Amino acid sequence: MAHIILTGATGQAGAEVLAHALKSSTISRVSILSRRPVKLAENEPKANVILHADFEHYPSDVLDQLKGATGCIWAQGISSAGMKEDDYTKITVDYPVAAAEAFASLGSKMNFVYMSGEGADISGKATLMFGRVKGRAERELLNMQAGHASLKVYAIRPAIINPNGRYLAERAIKLQDRASTWLGKAFSLLRPSFEIPADDLAKVCVDLATGDGEPISAGKGVEESGRLLSNIALRRLAGL
């Protein structure tokens, strides 16, 4: 069974990943890096919450707790709305790049699953800040593989994540949360390639983090030699 690292566990997508990982027979341990306690992890023997404030630095006492991990699901993120590009870049690019660099030294294998999003542009030419910065993160992480034999990166691009009315994020339910279910239901009927149920996304993330690290076979929505997966590819991996 696998030991994986998870960030963003208090957000909607990350919480779904945590819920799935805690139930998965393939997972023996989930090391959760978080700035605050994680309710879903309370009284869970598989879960180890590591309170960590600086996501650009990983001191030895943190790395010691992560030893043996062979996968990471980077679900930490924030909306770009109202943010300055430098601040958004720090969270979206600098944090996961620093983590991948640190985690690549943990052992002979590290499957790093980076949760990007539809609209990201790996060429860096997107007009919208979200697409440009997310694309930069994808490119930098994928490029890191050349210098780290243990590091196997998957950049995934979910579109509309449909919680189907199940809200696990540790925040008050907002209109945007309810809208994600409404939109998800609409797109599941009208344009299913642009929707993915949150629990199915979580399963794919865990499967990638605990898998063999090999590129995903060619198919619609698979780019960058099997390392970049759009929503339609994620749906295929989920069996939808």
C-alpha positions as CSV (number, residue, x, y, z in Angstrom):
1,M,0.0,0.0,0.0
2,A,1.1,3.6,-0.7
3,H,2.0,6.6,1.3
4,I,0.9,9.8,-0.5
5,I,1.1,13.5,0.2
6,L,-1.9,15.8,-0.2
7,T,-2.3,19.6,-0.2
8,G,-5.5,21.6,-0.4
9,A,-7.4,19.1,1.8
10,T,-9.7,21.8,3.1
11,G,-10.9,22.8,-0.3
12,Q,-13.6,21.1,-2.3
13,A,-11.5,19.1,-4.7
14,G,-8.8,18.3,-2.1
15,A,-11.4,17.2,0.5
16,E,-12.9,14.8,-2.1
17,V,-9.4,13.4,-2.7
18,L,-8.8,13.0,1.0
19,A,-12.2,11.3,1.5
20,H,-11.4,8.8,-1.3
21,A,-7.9,8.2,-0.1
22,L,-9.0,7.4,3.4
23,K,-11.3,4.7,2.0
24,S,-8.9,3.3,-0.5
25,S,-7.3,-0.1,0.1
26,T,-4.3,1.1,-2.0
27,I,-3.4,3.8,0.6
28,S,-1.7,3.1,3.9
29,R,-0.9,6.7,4.8
30,V,-1.9,10.2,3.8
31,S,0.4,13.0,4.9
32,I,-1.6,16.2,4.7
33,L,0.3,19.5,4.5
34,S,-2.0,22.2,5.8
35,R,-1.9,25.6,7.5
36,R,-4.6,24.6,9.8
37,P,-6.2,21.4,11.3
38,V,-8.3,19.3,8.8
39,K,-11.6,18.1,10.1
40,L,-11.9,15.2,7.7
41,A,-8.6,13.8,9.0
42,E,-9.7,13.8,12.7
43,N,-9.6,10.3,14.2
44,E,-8.5,8.8,11.0
45,P,-5.6,6.4,11.6
46,K,-4.3,6.8,8.0
47,A,-4.1,10.5,8.2
48,N,-1.2,12.6,9.4
49,V,-1.8,16.3,9.4
50,I,1.5,18.3,9.2
51,L,0.8,21.9,10.1
52,H,3.0,23.8,7.6
53,A,3.0,27.6,6.9
54,D,5.7,28.1,4.3
55,F,5.0,26.1,1.1
56,E,8.3,27.3,-0.5
57,H,10.5,25.6,2.1
58,Y,10.6,22.1,3.5
59,P,12.8,21.7,6.6
60,S,14.2,18.4,7.7
61,D,11.5,17.8,10.4
62,V,8.8,18.0,7.7
63,L,10.7,15.9,5.2
64,D,11.3,13.3,7.9
65,Q,7.5,12.9,8.3
66,L,7.2,12.5,4.5
67,K,9.7,9.7,4.1
68,G,8.4,6.8,2.2
69,A,5.9,8.8,0.2
70,T,5.7,7.8,-3.4
71,G,3.1,10.2,-4.6
72,C,1.7,13.7,-4.1
73,I,-1.6,15.2,-5.1
74,W,-1.2,19.0,-5.3
75,A,-4.8,20.2,-4.9
76,Q,-3.9,23.5,-3.3
77,G,-5.1,26.5,-5.2
78,I,-6.9,29.8,-5.2
79,S,-9.1,31.8,-7.5
80,S,-7.3,34.3,-9.6
81,A,-10.2,36.8,-9.3
82,G,-9.0,40.1,-7.9
83,M,-5.4,38.9,-7.4
84,K,-2.2,40.5,-8.6
85,E,-0.2,38.3,-11.0
86,D,2.8,38.1,-8.8
87,D,0.8,36.9,-5.8
88,Y,-1.1,34.4,-7.9
89,T,2.1,33.1,-9.4
90,K,3.6,32.6,-6.0
91,I,0.8,30.3,-5.0
92,T,0.1,28.6,-8.3
93,V,3.7,28.1,-9.6
94,D,6.3,28.7,-6.9
95,Y,4.6,26.6,-4.2
96,P,4.2,23.4,-6.3
97,V,7.6,23.7,-8.0
98,A,9.3,24.0,-4.6
99,A,7.4,21.0,-3.3
100,A,8.2,18.9,-6.3
101,E,11.9,19.7,-5.9
102,A,11.8,18.7,-2.2
103,F,9.7,15.6,-2.7
104,A,11.8,14.3,-5.5
105,S,14.5,13.6,-2.9
106,L,12.3,11.4,-0.7
107,G,13.0,8.2,-2.6
108,S,13.3,6.4,-5.9
109,K,9.7,7.3,-7.0
110,M,7.5,10.4,-6.8
111,N,4.3,10.6,-8.8
112,F,3.4,14.3,-8.6
113,V,-0.2,15.1,-9.7
114,Y,-0.7,18.8,-10.2
115,M,-4.3,20.0,-10.3
116,S,-4.4,22.7,-13.0
117,G,-7.6,23.5,-14.9
118,E,-9.3,23.7,-18.3
119,G,-8.2,27.0,-19.8
120,A,-4.6,26.6,-18.8
121,D,-2.2,27.3,-21.7
122,I,1.2,25.6,-21.5
123,S,2.6,27.8,-24.2
124,G,2.2,30.8,-21.8
125,K,0.4,32.9,-24.4
126,A,-3.1,32.9,-22.8
127,T,-4.7,36.3,-22.4
128,L,-6.3,35.5,-19.1
129,M,-4.0,35.4,-16.1
130,F,-5.5,32.1,-14.9
131,G,-4.6,30.3,-18.1
132,R,-1.2,31.9,-18.5
133,V,0.0,31.2,-14.9
134,K,-1.5,27.7,-14.6
135,G,0.2,26.9,-17.9
136,R,3.5,28.1,-16.6
137,A,3.2,25.8,-13.6
138,E,2.5,22.9,-15.9
139,R,5.5,23.6,-18.1
140,E,7.9,24.2,-15.2
141,L,6.8,21.0,-13.4
142,L,7.0,18.9,-16.6
143,N,10.5,20.3,-17.3
144,M,11.7,19.3,-13.9
145,Q,11.4,15.6,-14.8
146,A,14.6,15.9,-16.8
147,G,16.7,16.7,-13.7
148,H,15.0,14.2,-11.3
149,A,14.9,10.6,-12.3
150,S,12.4,9.8,-9.5
151,L,9.9,12.6,-10.5
152,K,6.9,11.7,-12.7
153,V,4.5,14.6,-13.2
154,Y,0.9,14.5,-14.3
155,A,-0.7,17.9,-15.0
156,I,-4.5,17.5,-14.9
157,R,-7.1,19.9,-16.1
158,P,-10.5,19.4,-14.7
159,A,-13.2,21.6,-16.0
160,I,-16.5,21.9,-14.1
161,I,-16.1,19.8,-10.9
162,N,-19.5,18.6,-9.9
163,P,-19.8,17.8,-6.2
164,N,-23.4,16.5,-6.8
165,G,-24.6,18.3,-3.7
166,R,-21.8,16.9,-1.4
167,Y,-19.9,19.8,0.1
168,L,-16.8,18.7,1.9
169,A,-14.8,22.0,1.9
170,E,-14.2,23.5,5.3
171,R,-16.0,26.7,4.7
172,A,-19.6,27.9,4.7
173,I,-21.5,26.8,1.6
174,K,-21.6,29.7,-0.9
175,L,-23.7,30.4,-3.9
176,Q,-20.8,29.4,-6.1
177,D,-20.7,26.0,-4.4
178,R,-24.4,25.4,-5.2
179,A,-23.8,26.7,-8.7
180,S,-21.1,24.1,-9.3
181,T,-23.8,21.4,-8.7
182,W,-26.3,23.1,-10.9
183,L,-23.8,23.7,-13.7
184,G,-22.4,20.2,-13.3
185,K,-25.8,18.7,-13.8
186,A,-26.5,20.9,-16.8
187,F,-23.2,20.1,-18.5
188,S,-23.5,16.4,-17.7
189,L,-26.6,16.5,-19.9
190,L,-25.7,19.1,-22.6
191,R,-21.9,18.9,-22.8
192,P,-20.6,16.0,-20.6
193,S,-17.0,16.3,-21.9
194,F,-16.8,19.6,-19.8
195,E,-18.0,18.1,-16.5
196,I,-16.5,15.6,-14.1
197,P,-18.0,14.4,-10.8
198,A,-15.9,15.3,-7.8
199,D,-15.6,11.7,-6.6
200,D,-14.5,10.4,-10.0
201,L,-11.9,13.2,-10.2
202,A,-10.6,12.1,-6.7
203,K,-10.4,8.5,-7.8
204,V,-8.3,9.4,-10.9
205,C,-6.0,11.6,-8.8
206,V,-5.4,8.7,-6.3
207,D,-4.9,6.2,-9.2
208,L,-2.3,8.5,-10.8
209,A,-0.5,9.1,-7.5
210,T,-0.3,5.4,-6.7
211,G,0.3,4.1,-10.2
212,D,3.5,3.1,-12.0
213,G,4.3,6.7,-13.1
214,E,4.3,5.9,-16.8
215,P,2.8,8.2,-19.4
216,I,-0.9,7.8,-20.1
217,S,-1.6,6.2,-23.4
218,A,-2.4,8.4,-26.4
219,G,-6.0,9.5,-26.8
220,K,-8.3,12.5,-26.9
221,G,-7.3,15.0,-24.3
222,V,-3.9,13.6,-23.7
223,E,-1.0,15.9,-24.5
224,E,2.7,16.4,-23.6
225,S,3.7,12.7,-24.2
226,G,1.0,11.4,-21.9
227,R,1.7,13.8,-19.0
228,L,-1.0,16.5,-19.5
229,L,-4.6,15.4,-19.2
230,S,-7.6,17.5,-20.1
231,N,-11.1,16.9,-18.7
232,I,-12.1,14.6,-21.4
233,A,-9.1,12.4,-20.7
234,L,-9.8,12.4,-17.0
235,R,-13.4,11.3,-17.7
236,R,-12.0,8.4,-19.8
237,L,-9.6,7.3,-17.0
238,A,-12.6,7.5,-14.6
239,G,-14.6,5.2,-16.9
240,L,-17.2,7.8,-17.8
